Amino acid sequence: MLQPDAIPWDFPTLLMLFALGLIASTFGAVVGLGGGVIIVPGLLLLGPSMLGMTIDTSMAVGVSLGVLVFTSLTSTLTFMKERKTDLRCALFFSLSSAPMSMVGASLTSLFNPDTFRRAFGVFMLFMVVLLLLRQRIKPFSGTWRYNRTFADTSGTEHRYGYSLLPALLIGGAVGLISGLLGIGGGVLLIPAMVLLFRFPPHIATATSMSVILVSALFGSGMHLYRGEWDWQLVLPLAPGALLGGYLGAIIARRIGSKLLIWIMCAALALFAARMILT
């Protein structure tokens, strides 16, 4: 287990942690994933060289969720100012994602570290495939109980919908993944919103960050309760996460995210291969 008093408080270490939080949160906010998909493998793989010691999986997940609170907070506030967040739908998803994130957090320590690393790597590859294929998969054409409309800046009106039970089931799965792996759950939530509920991608991204905020709060709280937390890791990562969450929301508004998604997929594929083969 990582001991707080053993962390080297030198400028290169602090700068590397800040950069990790910034890069992960910026990419995460742009595509609505939260950034944990970079922070968790980053801590697991770079811990020995960055801090001179191994960070166990439970600690990496707990720290990641703590950082996700800062990322999702700034990006959510930015998206809300632009009126891109569907708060009512976010509430439906959060009703089940919040308690299930605590369940997932309580299960993290049960996994063997080597098994966890390989499973996480496979999950990341699955996420890459979803991100690459989500533009080519046709959305669900059925009807939902609750129907919503949204007009974008060009005046184009988008229609989407959802029902309570599917939203709760998907929210529960999102929360479980978030608490267990420390990644926020957007990898499941965004494809579900876009392909199943027909959300416009930018509304799905903004709403996903609101759900991630709630899941991260409850999941990180459970990890804190279990002692799987380290303020001396969270604090250097948090400023980069705050800035990255804001920058990611701005980038998502001003430019298309296709190039950034390709870059992120390439980075995630490299991380995944390293975790599976190490």
N, C-alpha and C positions, 0 to 999 in steps of 0.2 A: 504493500500500500504506500502511496506517495505521502511523504511527510512534509508538511508545510515549511518547517524550519530548514529543510535541506534544499529548497529552491534557490538557485543562484540569482540574486537580484542585481544583475549587471545590465548595462544598457543594451548590448546586442540581444540578450534574452528577452527583455521587455519589448524591444523593437520588433522582434520576430513574432511574439505573441500578439502585439498590436496589428501587425501586417496580416497574420492568420485570421484574426477577427474581422478585419476590414475586407479582405478578399472574400472570405466565406460569406459574410453578411451581404455584401454588395451583390454577388451572384445569386445568393438565396432570395433576396428581396426582388430582384429582377424577374425571376421565374416563379416566385411564390413558394419556394421550398424551405426557406428559413436559414440555410447555411450549415446545419448540423452534418450534412453529408460530407462536408469538407473538414469541419472542426474535429469530429470524432476520429476519422482515420489520421488526420493531421497530428493529433495528440498521441495516438497509439504508435504511429510510425516515427514521428520526430521527437518524441519524448526522450529517448536515450541520448540523442545527439544534442537536443535543444536544452534539456535540463540535467543531463547526466544520469538519468534514472528512468525506469520503466513506469509508465502510468497504466494502472489496470483498467479493465473495460468499464467497470461500474463507475469509477471516478471520471473517466473520459465522457461517459454518457451524462452523468450528473452535471459536470462542468458545461458540456455542450448545451444542455437544456437551460442552465442559468444564463448563458450567453444569448440563447435564442429569445429570452424575455426582452433583452435590450434591443435586439434586431427587430423583432416583430412589433415592439412598442413604437419605435420611430417610424417604421414603414407604414404601420397601421394609421398613425396620426396623419402622415403625409397623404396616404390614399383617401382618408376620410375627408380631408380638406378639399380634395378633388372630386368628392362624391362618387367614388368608384366602388365603395364597400357596401355590400348588401348585409347590413347588420342583423336583419331578421333571420336570414338564412344562416349567418354565422352563429346565431344563438341556437338554432336547431342542432347544428353540428356539434356545438360546444356542450350541449346538455349531456351527450354521451362521451364525447372526447375527453372531457375533464376527469371524470372518475376512472375511465379506462387508462388514462395516462398514468395515474397513480398505481394501477394494477401492473402495467408494463414496467414501471420503475422498480416495483418490488420484485420483479422476476429477473432483472438484469444480472444480479450476482449469482444466479443459479447456473449460468452458462460457463462452460469451460472456455478460458481465454482464447485458445487456438481455434476452437469450434466457432466462437463468436466472431473472430476475425474473418474466417473463411465465409461464414454465413453472411456477414455484413458485406463482404466483397461481392458475393453472388447477388445480394439484394441491390447493390449499387449498379451492377451490370443490368439487372432487370429494369432499374430506374432509367438508365441510359436508353434502353430500347423503347420504353414508354415515351420518353421525351422526343426521341427521333421519329416515332411513328404516330404521335398524337395528331399531327396535321393531316395524316392520310386516312385515319379511321373515321368512318361516317358516324355522326352523332345519332343517339337514340331518337326514333321518330314518333314515339308514343306520346301520351298525354299524362300530365301530373295534376295533382289536386290543387296545388297552389301555383298560380301563374304570375309572372313578373315581367315588366317591360323596362328597358333602359335605352335612353337616347344618348349616343356618343357625341363628341364635339362637332362632328360633321352633320349631325341631325338625323343620322340613321338610327332607326328604332330596332332594338334587339329584343326578342321574346325568349324566355326560358322559364322553367318551372321545377318543382320538386314536391315530394310527398314526405310526410313526417317520418314514417317508418324507415324508408330507404335512407333518409338523411341521418336518422339516429344510428342505423346499422353502420353506415359508412363512417360517421363521426366516431363511433366506438372503435372501429378498426384503426382509424387515424390516431386516436389517442393511445391505443395499445402500442402501435409502432413507434409513436413519439416517445413514450416513456421507456420502452424497451431498448430502442436504438439511439435515442437522443437526436433525431433528425427532423423533428417537426411534423412529419406526416403529410406534407404537401405533395410528395411523390404519388400518393394514392388519391388525395383529395382533389387535386387539380385535374387529372384525367377524368375522375368521376364527374366533376362539375361540367367539364367541357363536353365529354362524350355521352354522358348519361343524362344530365340535366340541361344540356345545351347552353351553358353560360358562355357569354363572350369571354375570350381569353383574359382580357385585362380586368374584367370584373371577377373572374375566377381567381386570378393572382391576388388581387386586393383582399377579397373575402377570405382566401386561404390564410393570409397573414394574420387576420383577426382570430381565426380558429387556432392557429399555431400559438398565438399569444396566450390564450387560455390554457391550452394543453401544456405549454412550457411552464407556466406558473404552477400548475398542480403537479406536474411530473418532477420539476426541480425541487418543489417542496417536499415530496416523498424522498428524493435522493438526499436532500439536506437532513431530513429526519433520520435516515439510515446511516448518516455519516459519510455518504458517497459524494463529497463536495469539498472544494478547496477554494476559499476566497482569494488566495494568492495566485491562483490560475485564472479565476473569473475576472478579477479586477483589471489585469493587463489586457485581457481580451475584450472587456466591455466597451472601452472607448472606441475601438475599431468597429465593434458591432453597432454601436449607436450611429456612428458616421456612415457605416456601410448600409445600414437599414434605410437611412435617409437618401443616400446616393443611389441605391438600387431602385427606390421608388421614383426618383427623378429620372433616372435613365429609362425605366420602363415607360415613362410618360413621353419622353422626348424622342427616343429612337426605337426602331424595331429591335426585338430581342432575339431574332433568329441567329445572328452571328454569335451573340453571347451564349446562347443555348448550345451551339456547336462547340464553342470553346470549353464550356462547362462539361459537356459530355466527354470531350477528349480528356480533360483533367480527371474526371470521375472514373473513366475507363482505366487510366493509368493507376490511380489509387486502388481501384478494385483488383486489378491484376497483381499489384504489389501485396495486397492483403491476402489474396488467395494463395499466392506462390510462396510467401514468406513462412 
